[in-house]
């Protein structure tokens, strides 16, 4: 009897469980997409080794013929033995980068990737996913359209232009047969010492967030349909807290509180994830002593669980190995693999030594140190991405299907972006624009170099091959000569960079001749700044413009001739030692292949400058405060025996930028003087062009929380719109502010809105309101 009752009980339990499972399936059936079905079916057929192979990414040099894995022969030819090893034995699922650090034509890309797809698909016909860093155009494709680097794009304050540039880059990346772009960089760039500032959108979280959302839609399409042959999968970089190392040098430790991480560094990534970005790359550095690649609190708890990111997480170059070789938080490569995969990594950008990663990860699963479920989840994300990209149907797109590649239409968009990025910082006595009937000396190490106009990630990693690929475009000197004639625009370098040396190496190049020539012209256009670099090779020890460039500027100023200083640099190198002697200052950032033309048009008045600084331009090396600093950093003199003040003294402030016309602001109004935190506040302001020229103006709204439980920033950018006004024309600009604009992260790392008074600043106007 007891046995019979147990059988009935067990039967009831089994029936109930089956019923529950059926109900769950019935409830979730409608949410299972065709891609999910295909991925699940494929996953069931895969061996552990095949799954682990999908999680491995190697650089192209590994599978090409050459002396070793670090170099390839020219022309590039794939190595059958390495193809068999990588794809046949180890089932590697992804390839990145270019061979020999050199750009290739679209036809070469098509041939290389087509052969990789034929050799690498394996028994289950799983296509390889190819990735590339195309951050201001398709870095490694000859003839591609190059835009200003991200920092210059941010200076335009023109979201539509930036989004169009991303669309063009996506088109040309697909024309190269590549579906995955390691961009945009959404790191905050608040430290001018850091070598990758120019790869960011500047120091402000709101500006970076708004641009980031637009760029995601530019790369992936408004509906994030990456199966389109004109869209690519974007990759957010570098999650999280990169570029604020306390040394100011690349891939060195950072100390960041959880409050600061969430307040300043997280917003852009959060916004881009909400915008549908498909992949994300991880910060190579350490935060509070923990390598981010081994930090489950950031990669799983925050990224996956809190932000709800469903896409693919990929490492940066060799960063799992770095847990052992560099950071020493793992005692072996195998332990490093365990730490990273368990923390939340899906794909390892191994680069070269792929065998240890694959062997170690297989062993770790068999030993139970990495769960099989982790592997299945990672591979599911990888396969989903490949299906969504349409790689199973079209493993490689054909360059012949992209007639607009490198077209005049695309070039015009790049030129327009460069023209709107260039920022006029000083214009004493309206020395600019110059008349076209004067004599000019164009000089300086950046005057006749396409390399310096483009910066790093241009035809090669460090940008040293730019002149080889960009000879048809115009340097600053050439563009000025085209504008007013060679007989009126003399070029003498004065200083030149050592092009086969480090980025900061330079030498005097006919300096005395240039100084003598300056005495016989009407104006000197002096082009100073930096040679190309990125990442660790771009680390610096002195933020001032080099001593030689500083002395050269002073000697030219001593001639008594007016000097127009053109800055062409990746970060704001200090110019305070000679800035007072300059009549005009233009910041060109890294404007790309059409930067020379855009600069010439601005210098001679064919284009009205409209760029705005995306960072504070510091005046001194020990005074690097950001515009959104704390009140204690800019106090006035305190009365008493200990009189002191706290200097806030940038050379030029975030958001600054002059025009050849003038704009007046009036009638700043808010829809209510008192609101609830859940209300939407409407802000309007009238802007009028009071000058004699048509011009573009970036209207910026700053918000100040006057008092808070955590010391508030003095002000924060919370809105911007770029408008075009003809002389005498007026427009009313409208902003909508809501809870997201009023809130901040408190000491408990919670987003809160506190009751109190706020002030709004737009240009020289100010008004207030109260949150009840």
GURONU-837329 format. One record per residue (C-alpha): residue in three letters; x, y, z. Coordinates in steps of 0.25 Angstrom, whole numbers, plus 5000, padded with zeros to 4 digits. Example, Ala and Ser with C-alpha at 12.3 -4.5 7.8 and 13.67 -1.06 7.14 Angstrom:
% residues 2
Ala504949825031
Ser505549965029
This chain:
% residues 772
Unk500050005000
Unk501150105004
Unk501850064991
Unk500650094983
Unk500450224990
Unk501850264987
Unk501650234972
Unk500450314972
Unk501150434979
Unk502350424969
Unk501350414957
Unk500650544962
Unk502050614964
Unk502550574950
Unk501150614944
Unk501250744951
Unk502650774947
Unk502350744933
Unk501150834933
Unk502050944939
Unk503050924928
Unk501950924917
Unk501351054923
Unk502751124923
Unk503051084909
Unk501651124905
Unk501851264912
Unk503251284906
Unk502951224892
Unk502551354886
Unk503851414890
Unk504751314884
Unk505251374871
Unk505651294858
Unk507151334862
Unk506951274875
Unk506451144869
Unk507651134859
Unk508651164870
Unk508051064880
Unk508050954869
Unk509450984865
Unk509950984879
Unk509450844882
Unk510350794870
Unk511650864875
Unk512750794883
Unk513350864894
Unk514650894886
Unk513750954875
Unk513051044885
Unk514351084891
Unk514951114878
Unk513751214875
Unk514251294888
Unk515651314882
Unk516051434873
Unk517351444866
Unk518051544858
Unk518251534843
Unk519751524843
Unk519551384850
Unk519051314838
Unk519851384827
Unk521151344821
Unk522351404828
Unk523651384836
Unk522751364849
Unk521451404855
Unk521751544856
Unk522051574842
Unk521451544828
Unk522151544814
Unk521651644804
Unk520751624796
Unk519951564807
Unk519651414805
Unk518951324815
Unk519751204821
Unk519051074818
Unk519751004830
Unk519351124840
Unk517951114834
Unk517850974837
Unk518450994851
Unk517551114855
Unk516251064848
Unk516450914846
Unk516950874860
Unk516550994869
Unk515251034862
Unk515651184864
Unk514351274861
Unk514851414859
Unk515951494853
Unk516351634854
Unk517351744849
Unk518151754837
Unk519451684832
Unk520751764835
Unk520051884841
Unk519651934827
Unk518451974820
Unk517851884808
Unk516951914796
Unk515551874797
Unk515851764786
Unk517051704795
Unk516151704807
Unk515051634799
Unk516051524794
Unk516651504808
Unk515351494816
Unk514751404805
Unk515851304806
Unk515751314821
Unk514251284821
Unk514551164812
Unk515551104820
Unk515051144834
Unk513551104834
Unk513850954839
Unk512950834838
Unk511750924843
Unk511951034833
Unk512051144844
Unk512551264838
Unk513751344843
Unk513451484849
Unk514451584845
Unk514651714853
Unk515451844851
Unk515651974858
Unk514952074848
Unk514852194858
Unk514852314848
Unk514752244835
Unk515252104831
Unk516652104837
Unk517251994829
Unk516552014816
Unk517252094805
Unk516452204799
Unk515452204810
Unk514752334814
Unk515452384827
Unk514652484836
Unk515252564848
Unk515652474860
Unk514552464870
Unk515052584878
Unk514852674866
Unk513452614863
Unk513052654877
Unk513552794875
Unk512452804863
Unk511352794873
Unk510552744861
Unk509952614864
Unk509352594849
Unk510752614843
Unk511352514853
Unk510352414851
Unk510452424835
Unk511952404837
Unk511752274845
Unk510752224834
Unk511852254823
Unk512852184831
Unk511952064833
Unk511652064818
Unk513152064815
Unk513451954825
Unk512451864819
Unk513151904805
Unk514351844811
Unk513651714814
Unk513651744829
Unk512451744838
Unk512951774852
Unk513451914856
Unk514251934869
Unk513652064871
Unk513152164877
Unk514052194888
Unk513152244899
Unk514252264910
Unk514152394917
Unk515352484914
Unk515552574925
Unk517152564927
Unk517852634916
Unk519152554919
Unk518552424914
Unk519052384900
Unk517652344895
Unk516852474898
Unk516652494883
Unk515952364882
Unk514852414892
Unk513752514890
Unk514352594901
Unk514152614916
Unk512652624918
Unk511752504921
Unk510552574914
Unk511252604901
Unk511852474900
Unk510552404903
Unk509752484893
Unk510852464882
Unk510952314886
Unk509452284884
Unk509552354870
Unk510752274865
Unk510152144869
Unk508952174860
Unk509952214849
Unk510752094850
Unk509551994852
Unk508452064846
Unk507252134853
Unk506651994856
Unk507951934859
Unk507751834847
Unk509151794845
Unk508751684835
Unk508751804825
Unk509951804816
Unk510151944819
Unk510151934834
Unk511251884844
Unk511151834858
Unk511751934867
Unk512651914879
Unk512652004891
Unk514052034897
Unk514552024907
Unk513651974918
Unk513852034929
Unk514752154935
Unk515852154924
Unk516652274922
Unk516652324936
Unk517952254941
Unk518552344952
Unk519852344945
Unk519252394932
Unk519852284925
Unk519252174917
Unk518852044923
Unk519352084937
Unk518452074950
Unk517252164953
Unk516652194966
Unk515152224964
Unk514052224975
Unk512752144971
Unk512052284972
Unk512952344962
Unk512952224953
Unk511452234952
Unk511352384952
Unk512352414941
Unk512752284933
Unk511552194933
Unk510552294926
Unk511052284912
Unk511152134912
Unk509752124919
Unk509152204908
Unk509852134896
Unk509351994902
Unk507952054902
Unk508152094888
Unk508451954884
Unk509951934883
Unk510251784880
Unk511651774886
Unk512551834896
Unk514051834899
Unk514651834913
Unk515651934919
Unk517051884919
Unk517451944932
Unk517251934947
Unk516252004956
Unk516552004970
Unk517551894969
Unk516651794961
Unk516851774946
Unk515451804939
Unk515651674931
Unk515551594944
Unk514451674951
Unk513151604952
Unk512551724959
Unk512651804947
Unk512551704936
Unk511451624942
Unk510751694953
Unk510751834946
Unk510851804931
Unk509951684930
Unk509051684942
Unk508851834945
Unk508951894931
Unk508351774924
Unk509351764913
Unk509051644904
Unk510151654894
Unk511651604892
Unk512751644902
Unk514151634896
Unk515451664902
Unk516451764897
Unk517751724891
Unk518451614899
Unk517751654912
Unk517451514918
Unk518951484917
Unk519251614924
Unk518551564936
Unk519751464937
Unk520851534930
Unk520651684934
Unk519651694946
Unk520051574953
Unk518651534959
Unk518851404953
Unk519951304955
Unk519851244941
Unk519151264928
Unk518151154931
Unk517751224944
Unk517651354936
Unk516751294926
Unk515851244938
Unk515751374944
Unk515351454932
Unk514351354927
Unk513751334940
Unk513651484942
Unk512851504929
Unk513751504916
Unk513151434904
Unk514251454894
Unk515751464896
Unk516551564886
Unk517751464888
Unk518451524876
Unk519551424875
Unk519751304884
Unk518351244882
Unk518751094886
Unk518951124901
Unk517551194902
Unk516851084895
Unk517550974902
Unk517451034916
Unk515951064914
Unk515550924910
Unk516350874922
Unk515650964932
Unk514250924927
Unk514650774928
Unk515250804942
Unk513950874946
Unk514651014949
Unk513851074938
Unk512451034937
Unk511950984924
Unk510751074925
Unk511751194924
Unk512351134911
Unk510951114905
Unk510451254909
Unk511751314902
Unk511651234890
Unk510151264889
Unk510451414888
Unk511551394878
Unk510651314869
Unk509451404870
Unk510351524866
Unk510851444854
Unk509351404850
Unk508951554852
Unk510051604843
Unk509551504832
Unk510851434832
Unk510251304830
Unk509651344817
Unk510751444812
Unk512051414819
Unk512751534812
Unk512151654805
Unk512651684791
Unk513351824789
Unk512751824775
Unk511351854782
Unk511851984788
Unk511952084777
Unk511952204787
Unk513252154793
Unk514152274794
Unk513152364786
Unk513152514785
Unk511852504793
Unk512552444805
Unk513752534803
Unk512852654804
Unk512252594817
Unk513652584823
Unk514052724819
Unk512852784825
Unk513052714838
Unk514552764838
Unk514052904835
Unk513052904847
Unk514052844856
Unk515152944855
Unk515053034867
Unk515453184867
Unk516053214881
Unk516653354879
Unk516453464869
Unk517153584874
Unk516653714866
Unk515953624856
Unk517253584850
Unk516453464844
Unk515953444833
Unk517153484825
Unk517053554812
Unk517453474800
Unk518353584794
Unk519453574805
Unk520753504806
Unk520753384816
Unk521853294822
Unk521353154825
Unk522253084835
Unk522352984847
Unk522552834848
Unk521052814845
Unk520952904833
Unk521252804822
Unk520852674827
Unk519652584824
Unk520152494835
Unk519852594846
Unk518552634841
Unk518052494842
Unk518652444855
Unk518752304859
Unk517852194854
Unk518052244840
Unk518552144830
Unk519352074841
Unk519252074856
Unk520152194859
Unk519852264847
Unk521252264841
Unk520852214828
Unk519852324825
Unk520752404815
Unk520852284806
Unk519352264805
Unk518852404806
Unk519752474796
Unk518552524787
Unk518052614799
Unk518452744803
Unk519352784815
Unk519152914822
Unk520252984814
Unk519752924800
Unk518352964803
Unk518753104806
Unk519553114794
Unk518353064786
Unk517553174792
Unk518453294789
Unk519553244780
Unk520953184782
Unk521553324780
Unk520753384792
Unk520853264801
Unk522353224804
Unk522553094812
Unk523753064820
Unk523752964831
Unk524553024842
Unk524452894850
Unk524152754845
Unk523752624852
Unk524752514852
Unk523752424844
Unk524452294847
Unk524652324862
Unk523652344874
Unk522552434872
Unk523152544880
Unk524552544873
Unk524752664865
Unk525852754859
Unk526152894854
Unk525852894839
Unk526353024832
Unk525853104845
Unk526753224842
Unk526353234828
Unk524853234832
Unk525053334843
Unk525753424832
Unk524553404822
Unk523553444833
Unk524053584833
Unk523653594818
Unk522253544819
Unk520953604824
Unk520553494833
Unk521153364839
Unk520253234839
Unk520953154850
Unk520553004851
Unk520952944864
Unk520552814871
Unk520852674871
Unk521252554862
Unk520452434862
Unk520252334873
Unk519252254881
Unk519252164893
Unk520452134901
Unk521452194890
Unk520752324892
Unk521052344907
Unk521652474911
Unk522452534923
Unk522252684919
Unk520952744915
Unk521552874910
Unk521752884895
Unk523152844892
Unk524352934896
Unk524752944882
Unk523352984877
Unk523153084888
Unk524553154885
Unk524153154870
Unk522853224873
Unk523553334882
Unk524553354871
Unk523553374860
Unk522753464870
Unk523953554872
Unk523953584857
Unk522753674860
Unk521853604849
Unk520453554853
Unk520453404856
Unk519253314854
Unk519453194862
Unk518853064857
Unk518852954867
Unk518852814861
Unk518952714873
Unk518252594879
Unk518152664893
Unk518252804898
Unk519752834899
Unk520052954908
Unk520353084900
Unk520353184912
Unk521753214910
Unk521553284897
Unk520053294895
Unk519953444898
Unk520853474886
Unk519953404877
Unk518953494870
Unk517953374866
Unk517853224871
Unk517153114863
Unk516952974869
Unk516852874858
Unk516952754866
Unk517252634857
Unk516352674845
Unk516652564835
Unk516952564820
Unk516152694818
Unk516652774829
Unk517652854821
Unk516552894812
Unk515552934823
Unk516653014831
Unk516953094818
Unk515553124816
Unk515353174830
Unk516653254831
Unk516253324818
Unk514853344822
Unk514153244812
Unk513553174824
Unk513153234837
Unk513753154849
Unk512653084858
Unk513452984866
Unk513352974882
Unk514352914891
Unk514052774896
Unk514952794908
Unk515652904917
Unk516952944910
Unk517852964922
Unk518853074924
Unk519753004934
Unk520252864936
Unk519752864951
Unk518452924948
Unk517652824940
Unk516252844946
Unk515052804937
Unk513952904934
Unk512952824943
Unk513852834955
Unk513452844970
Unk513252984976
Unk514452964985
Unk515352964973
Unk514953114969
Unk514753184982
Unk514953334983
Unk515953394993
Unk515553355007
Unk515653475018
Unk516453455030
Unk517953425034
Unk518053315024
Unk517653385012
Unk517653285000
Unk516953254987
Unk516753134979
Unk517053164965
Unk516153114953
Unk516953164941
Unk516853094928
Unk517453154916
Unk516053134909
Unk514853064915
Unk513952954911
Unk512953004901
Unk513753124896
Unk513853154882
Unk513853284874
Unk513153324861
Unk513353424850
Unk511953474853
Unk511353514867
Unk510153444874
Unk509253504884
Unk508353424894
Unk507053474901
Unk505753434907
Unk506253314915
Unk504953254920
Unk504553134928
Unk503153074928
Unk503053074943
Unk503853124954
Unk503453014963
Unk503352864959
Unk503252724964
Unk504452634961
Unk503552554951
Unk503152674943
Unk503752724930
Unk504252864930
Unk504252934917
Unk505353034914
Unk505353134903
Unk506353244898
Unk506453334887
Unk507753344879
Unk507953454868
Unk509153474858
Unk509553614861
Unk510753614851
Unk510853634837
Unk511153484833
Unk510353354833
Unk510853264844
Unk510553134852
Unk510453144867
Unk510453034877
Unk509453074887
Unk509753004900
Unk508952984913
Unk509652964926
Unk509052934939
Unk509552954953
Unk508952884966
Unk509252994976
Unk509252904988
Unk509252754990
Unk509652655000
Unk510852624992
Unk511652744988
Unk511052774974
Unk511852814961
Unk511852964958
Unk511052934946
Unk510752814936
Unk510452814921
Unk509052764920
Unk508652814906
Unk509152864892
Unk508652894879
Unk509452944867
Unk508653044858
Unk508953134846
Unk508553274845
Unk508653384834
Unk509053524838
Unk507853584846
Unk507153454847
Unk506653404860
Unk506153264865
Unk505553214878
Unk506253094883
Unk505552994892
Unk506052894902
Unk505352794911
Unk505852754924
Unk505352634932
Unk505752554944
Unk507052494937
Unk507552634936
Unk507252674951
Unk507852544957
Unk509252514962
Unk509852384968
Unk509952394983
Unk510952334993
Unk510152204994
Unk510352194978
Unk508852224976
Unk508252314966
Unk507452424973
Unk506752554971
Unk506752644983
Unk505852764986
Unk506452894985
Unk506853014976
Unk507452994962
Unk508053094952
Unk508053094937
Unk509153164929
Unk509153184914
Unk510253274909
Unk510153404918
Unk508753374923
Unk508353314936
Unk507053274942
Unk506553184953
Unk505553084957
Unk505252994969
Unk504952844970
Unk504052824982
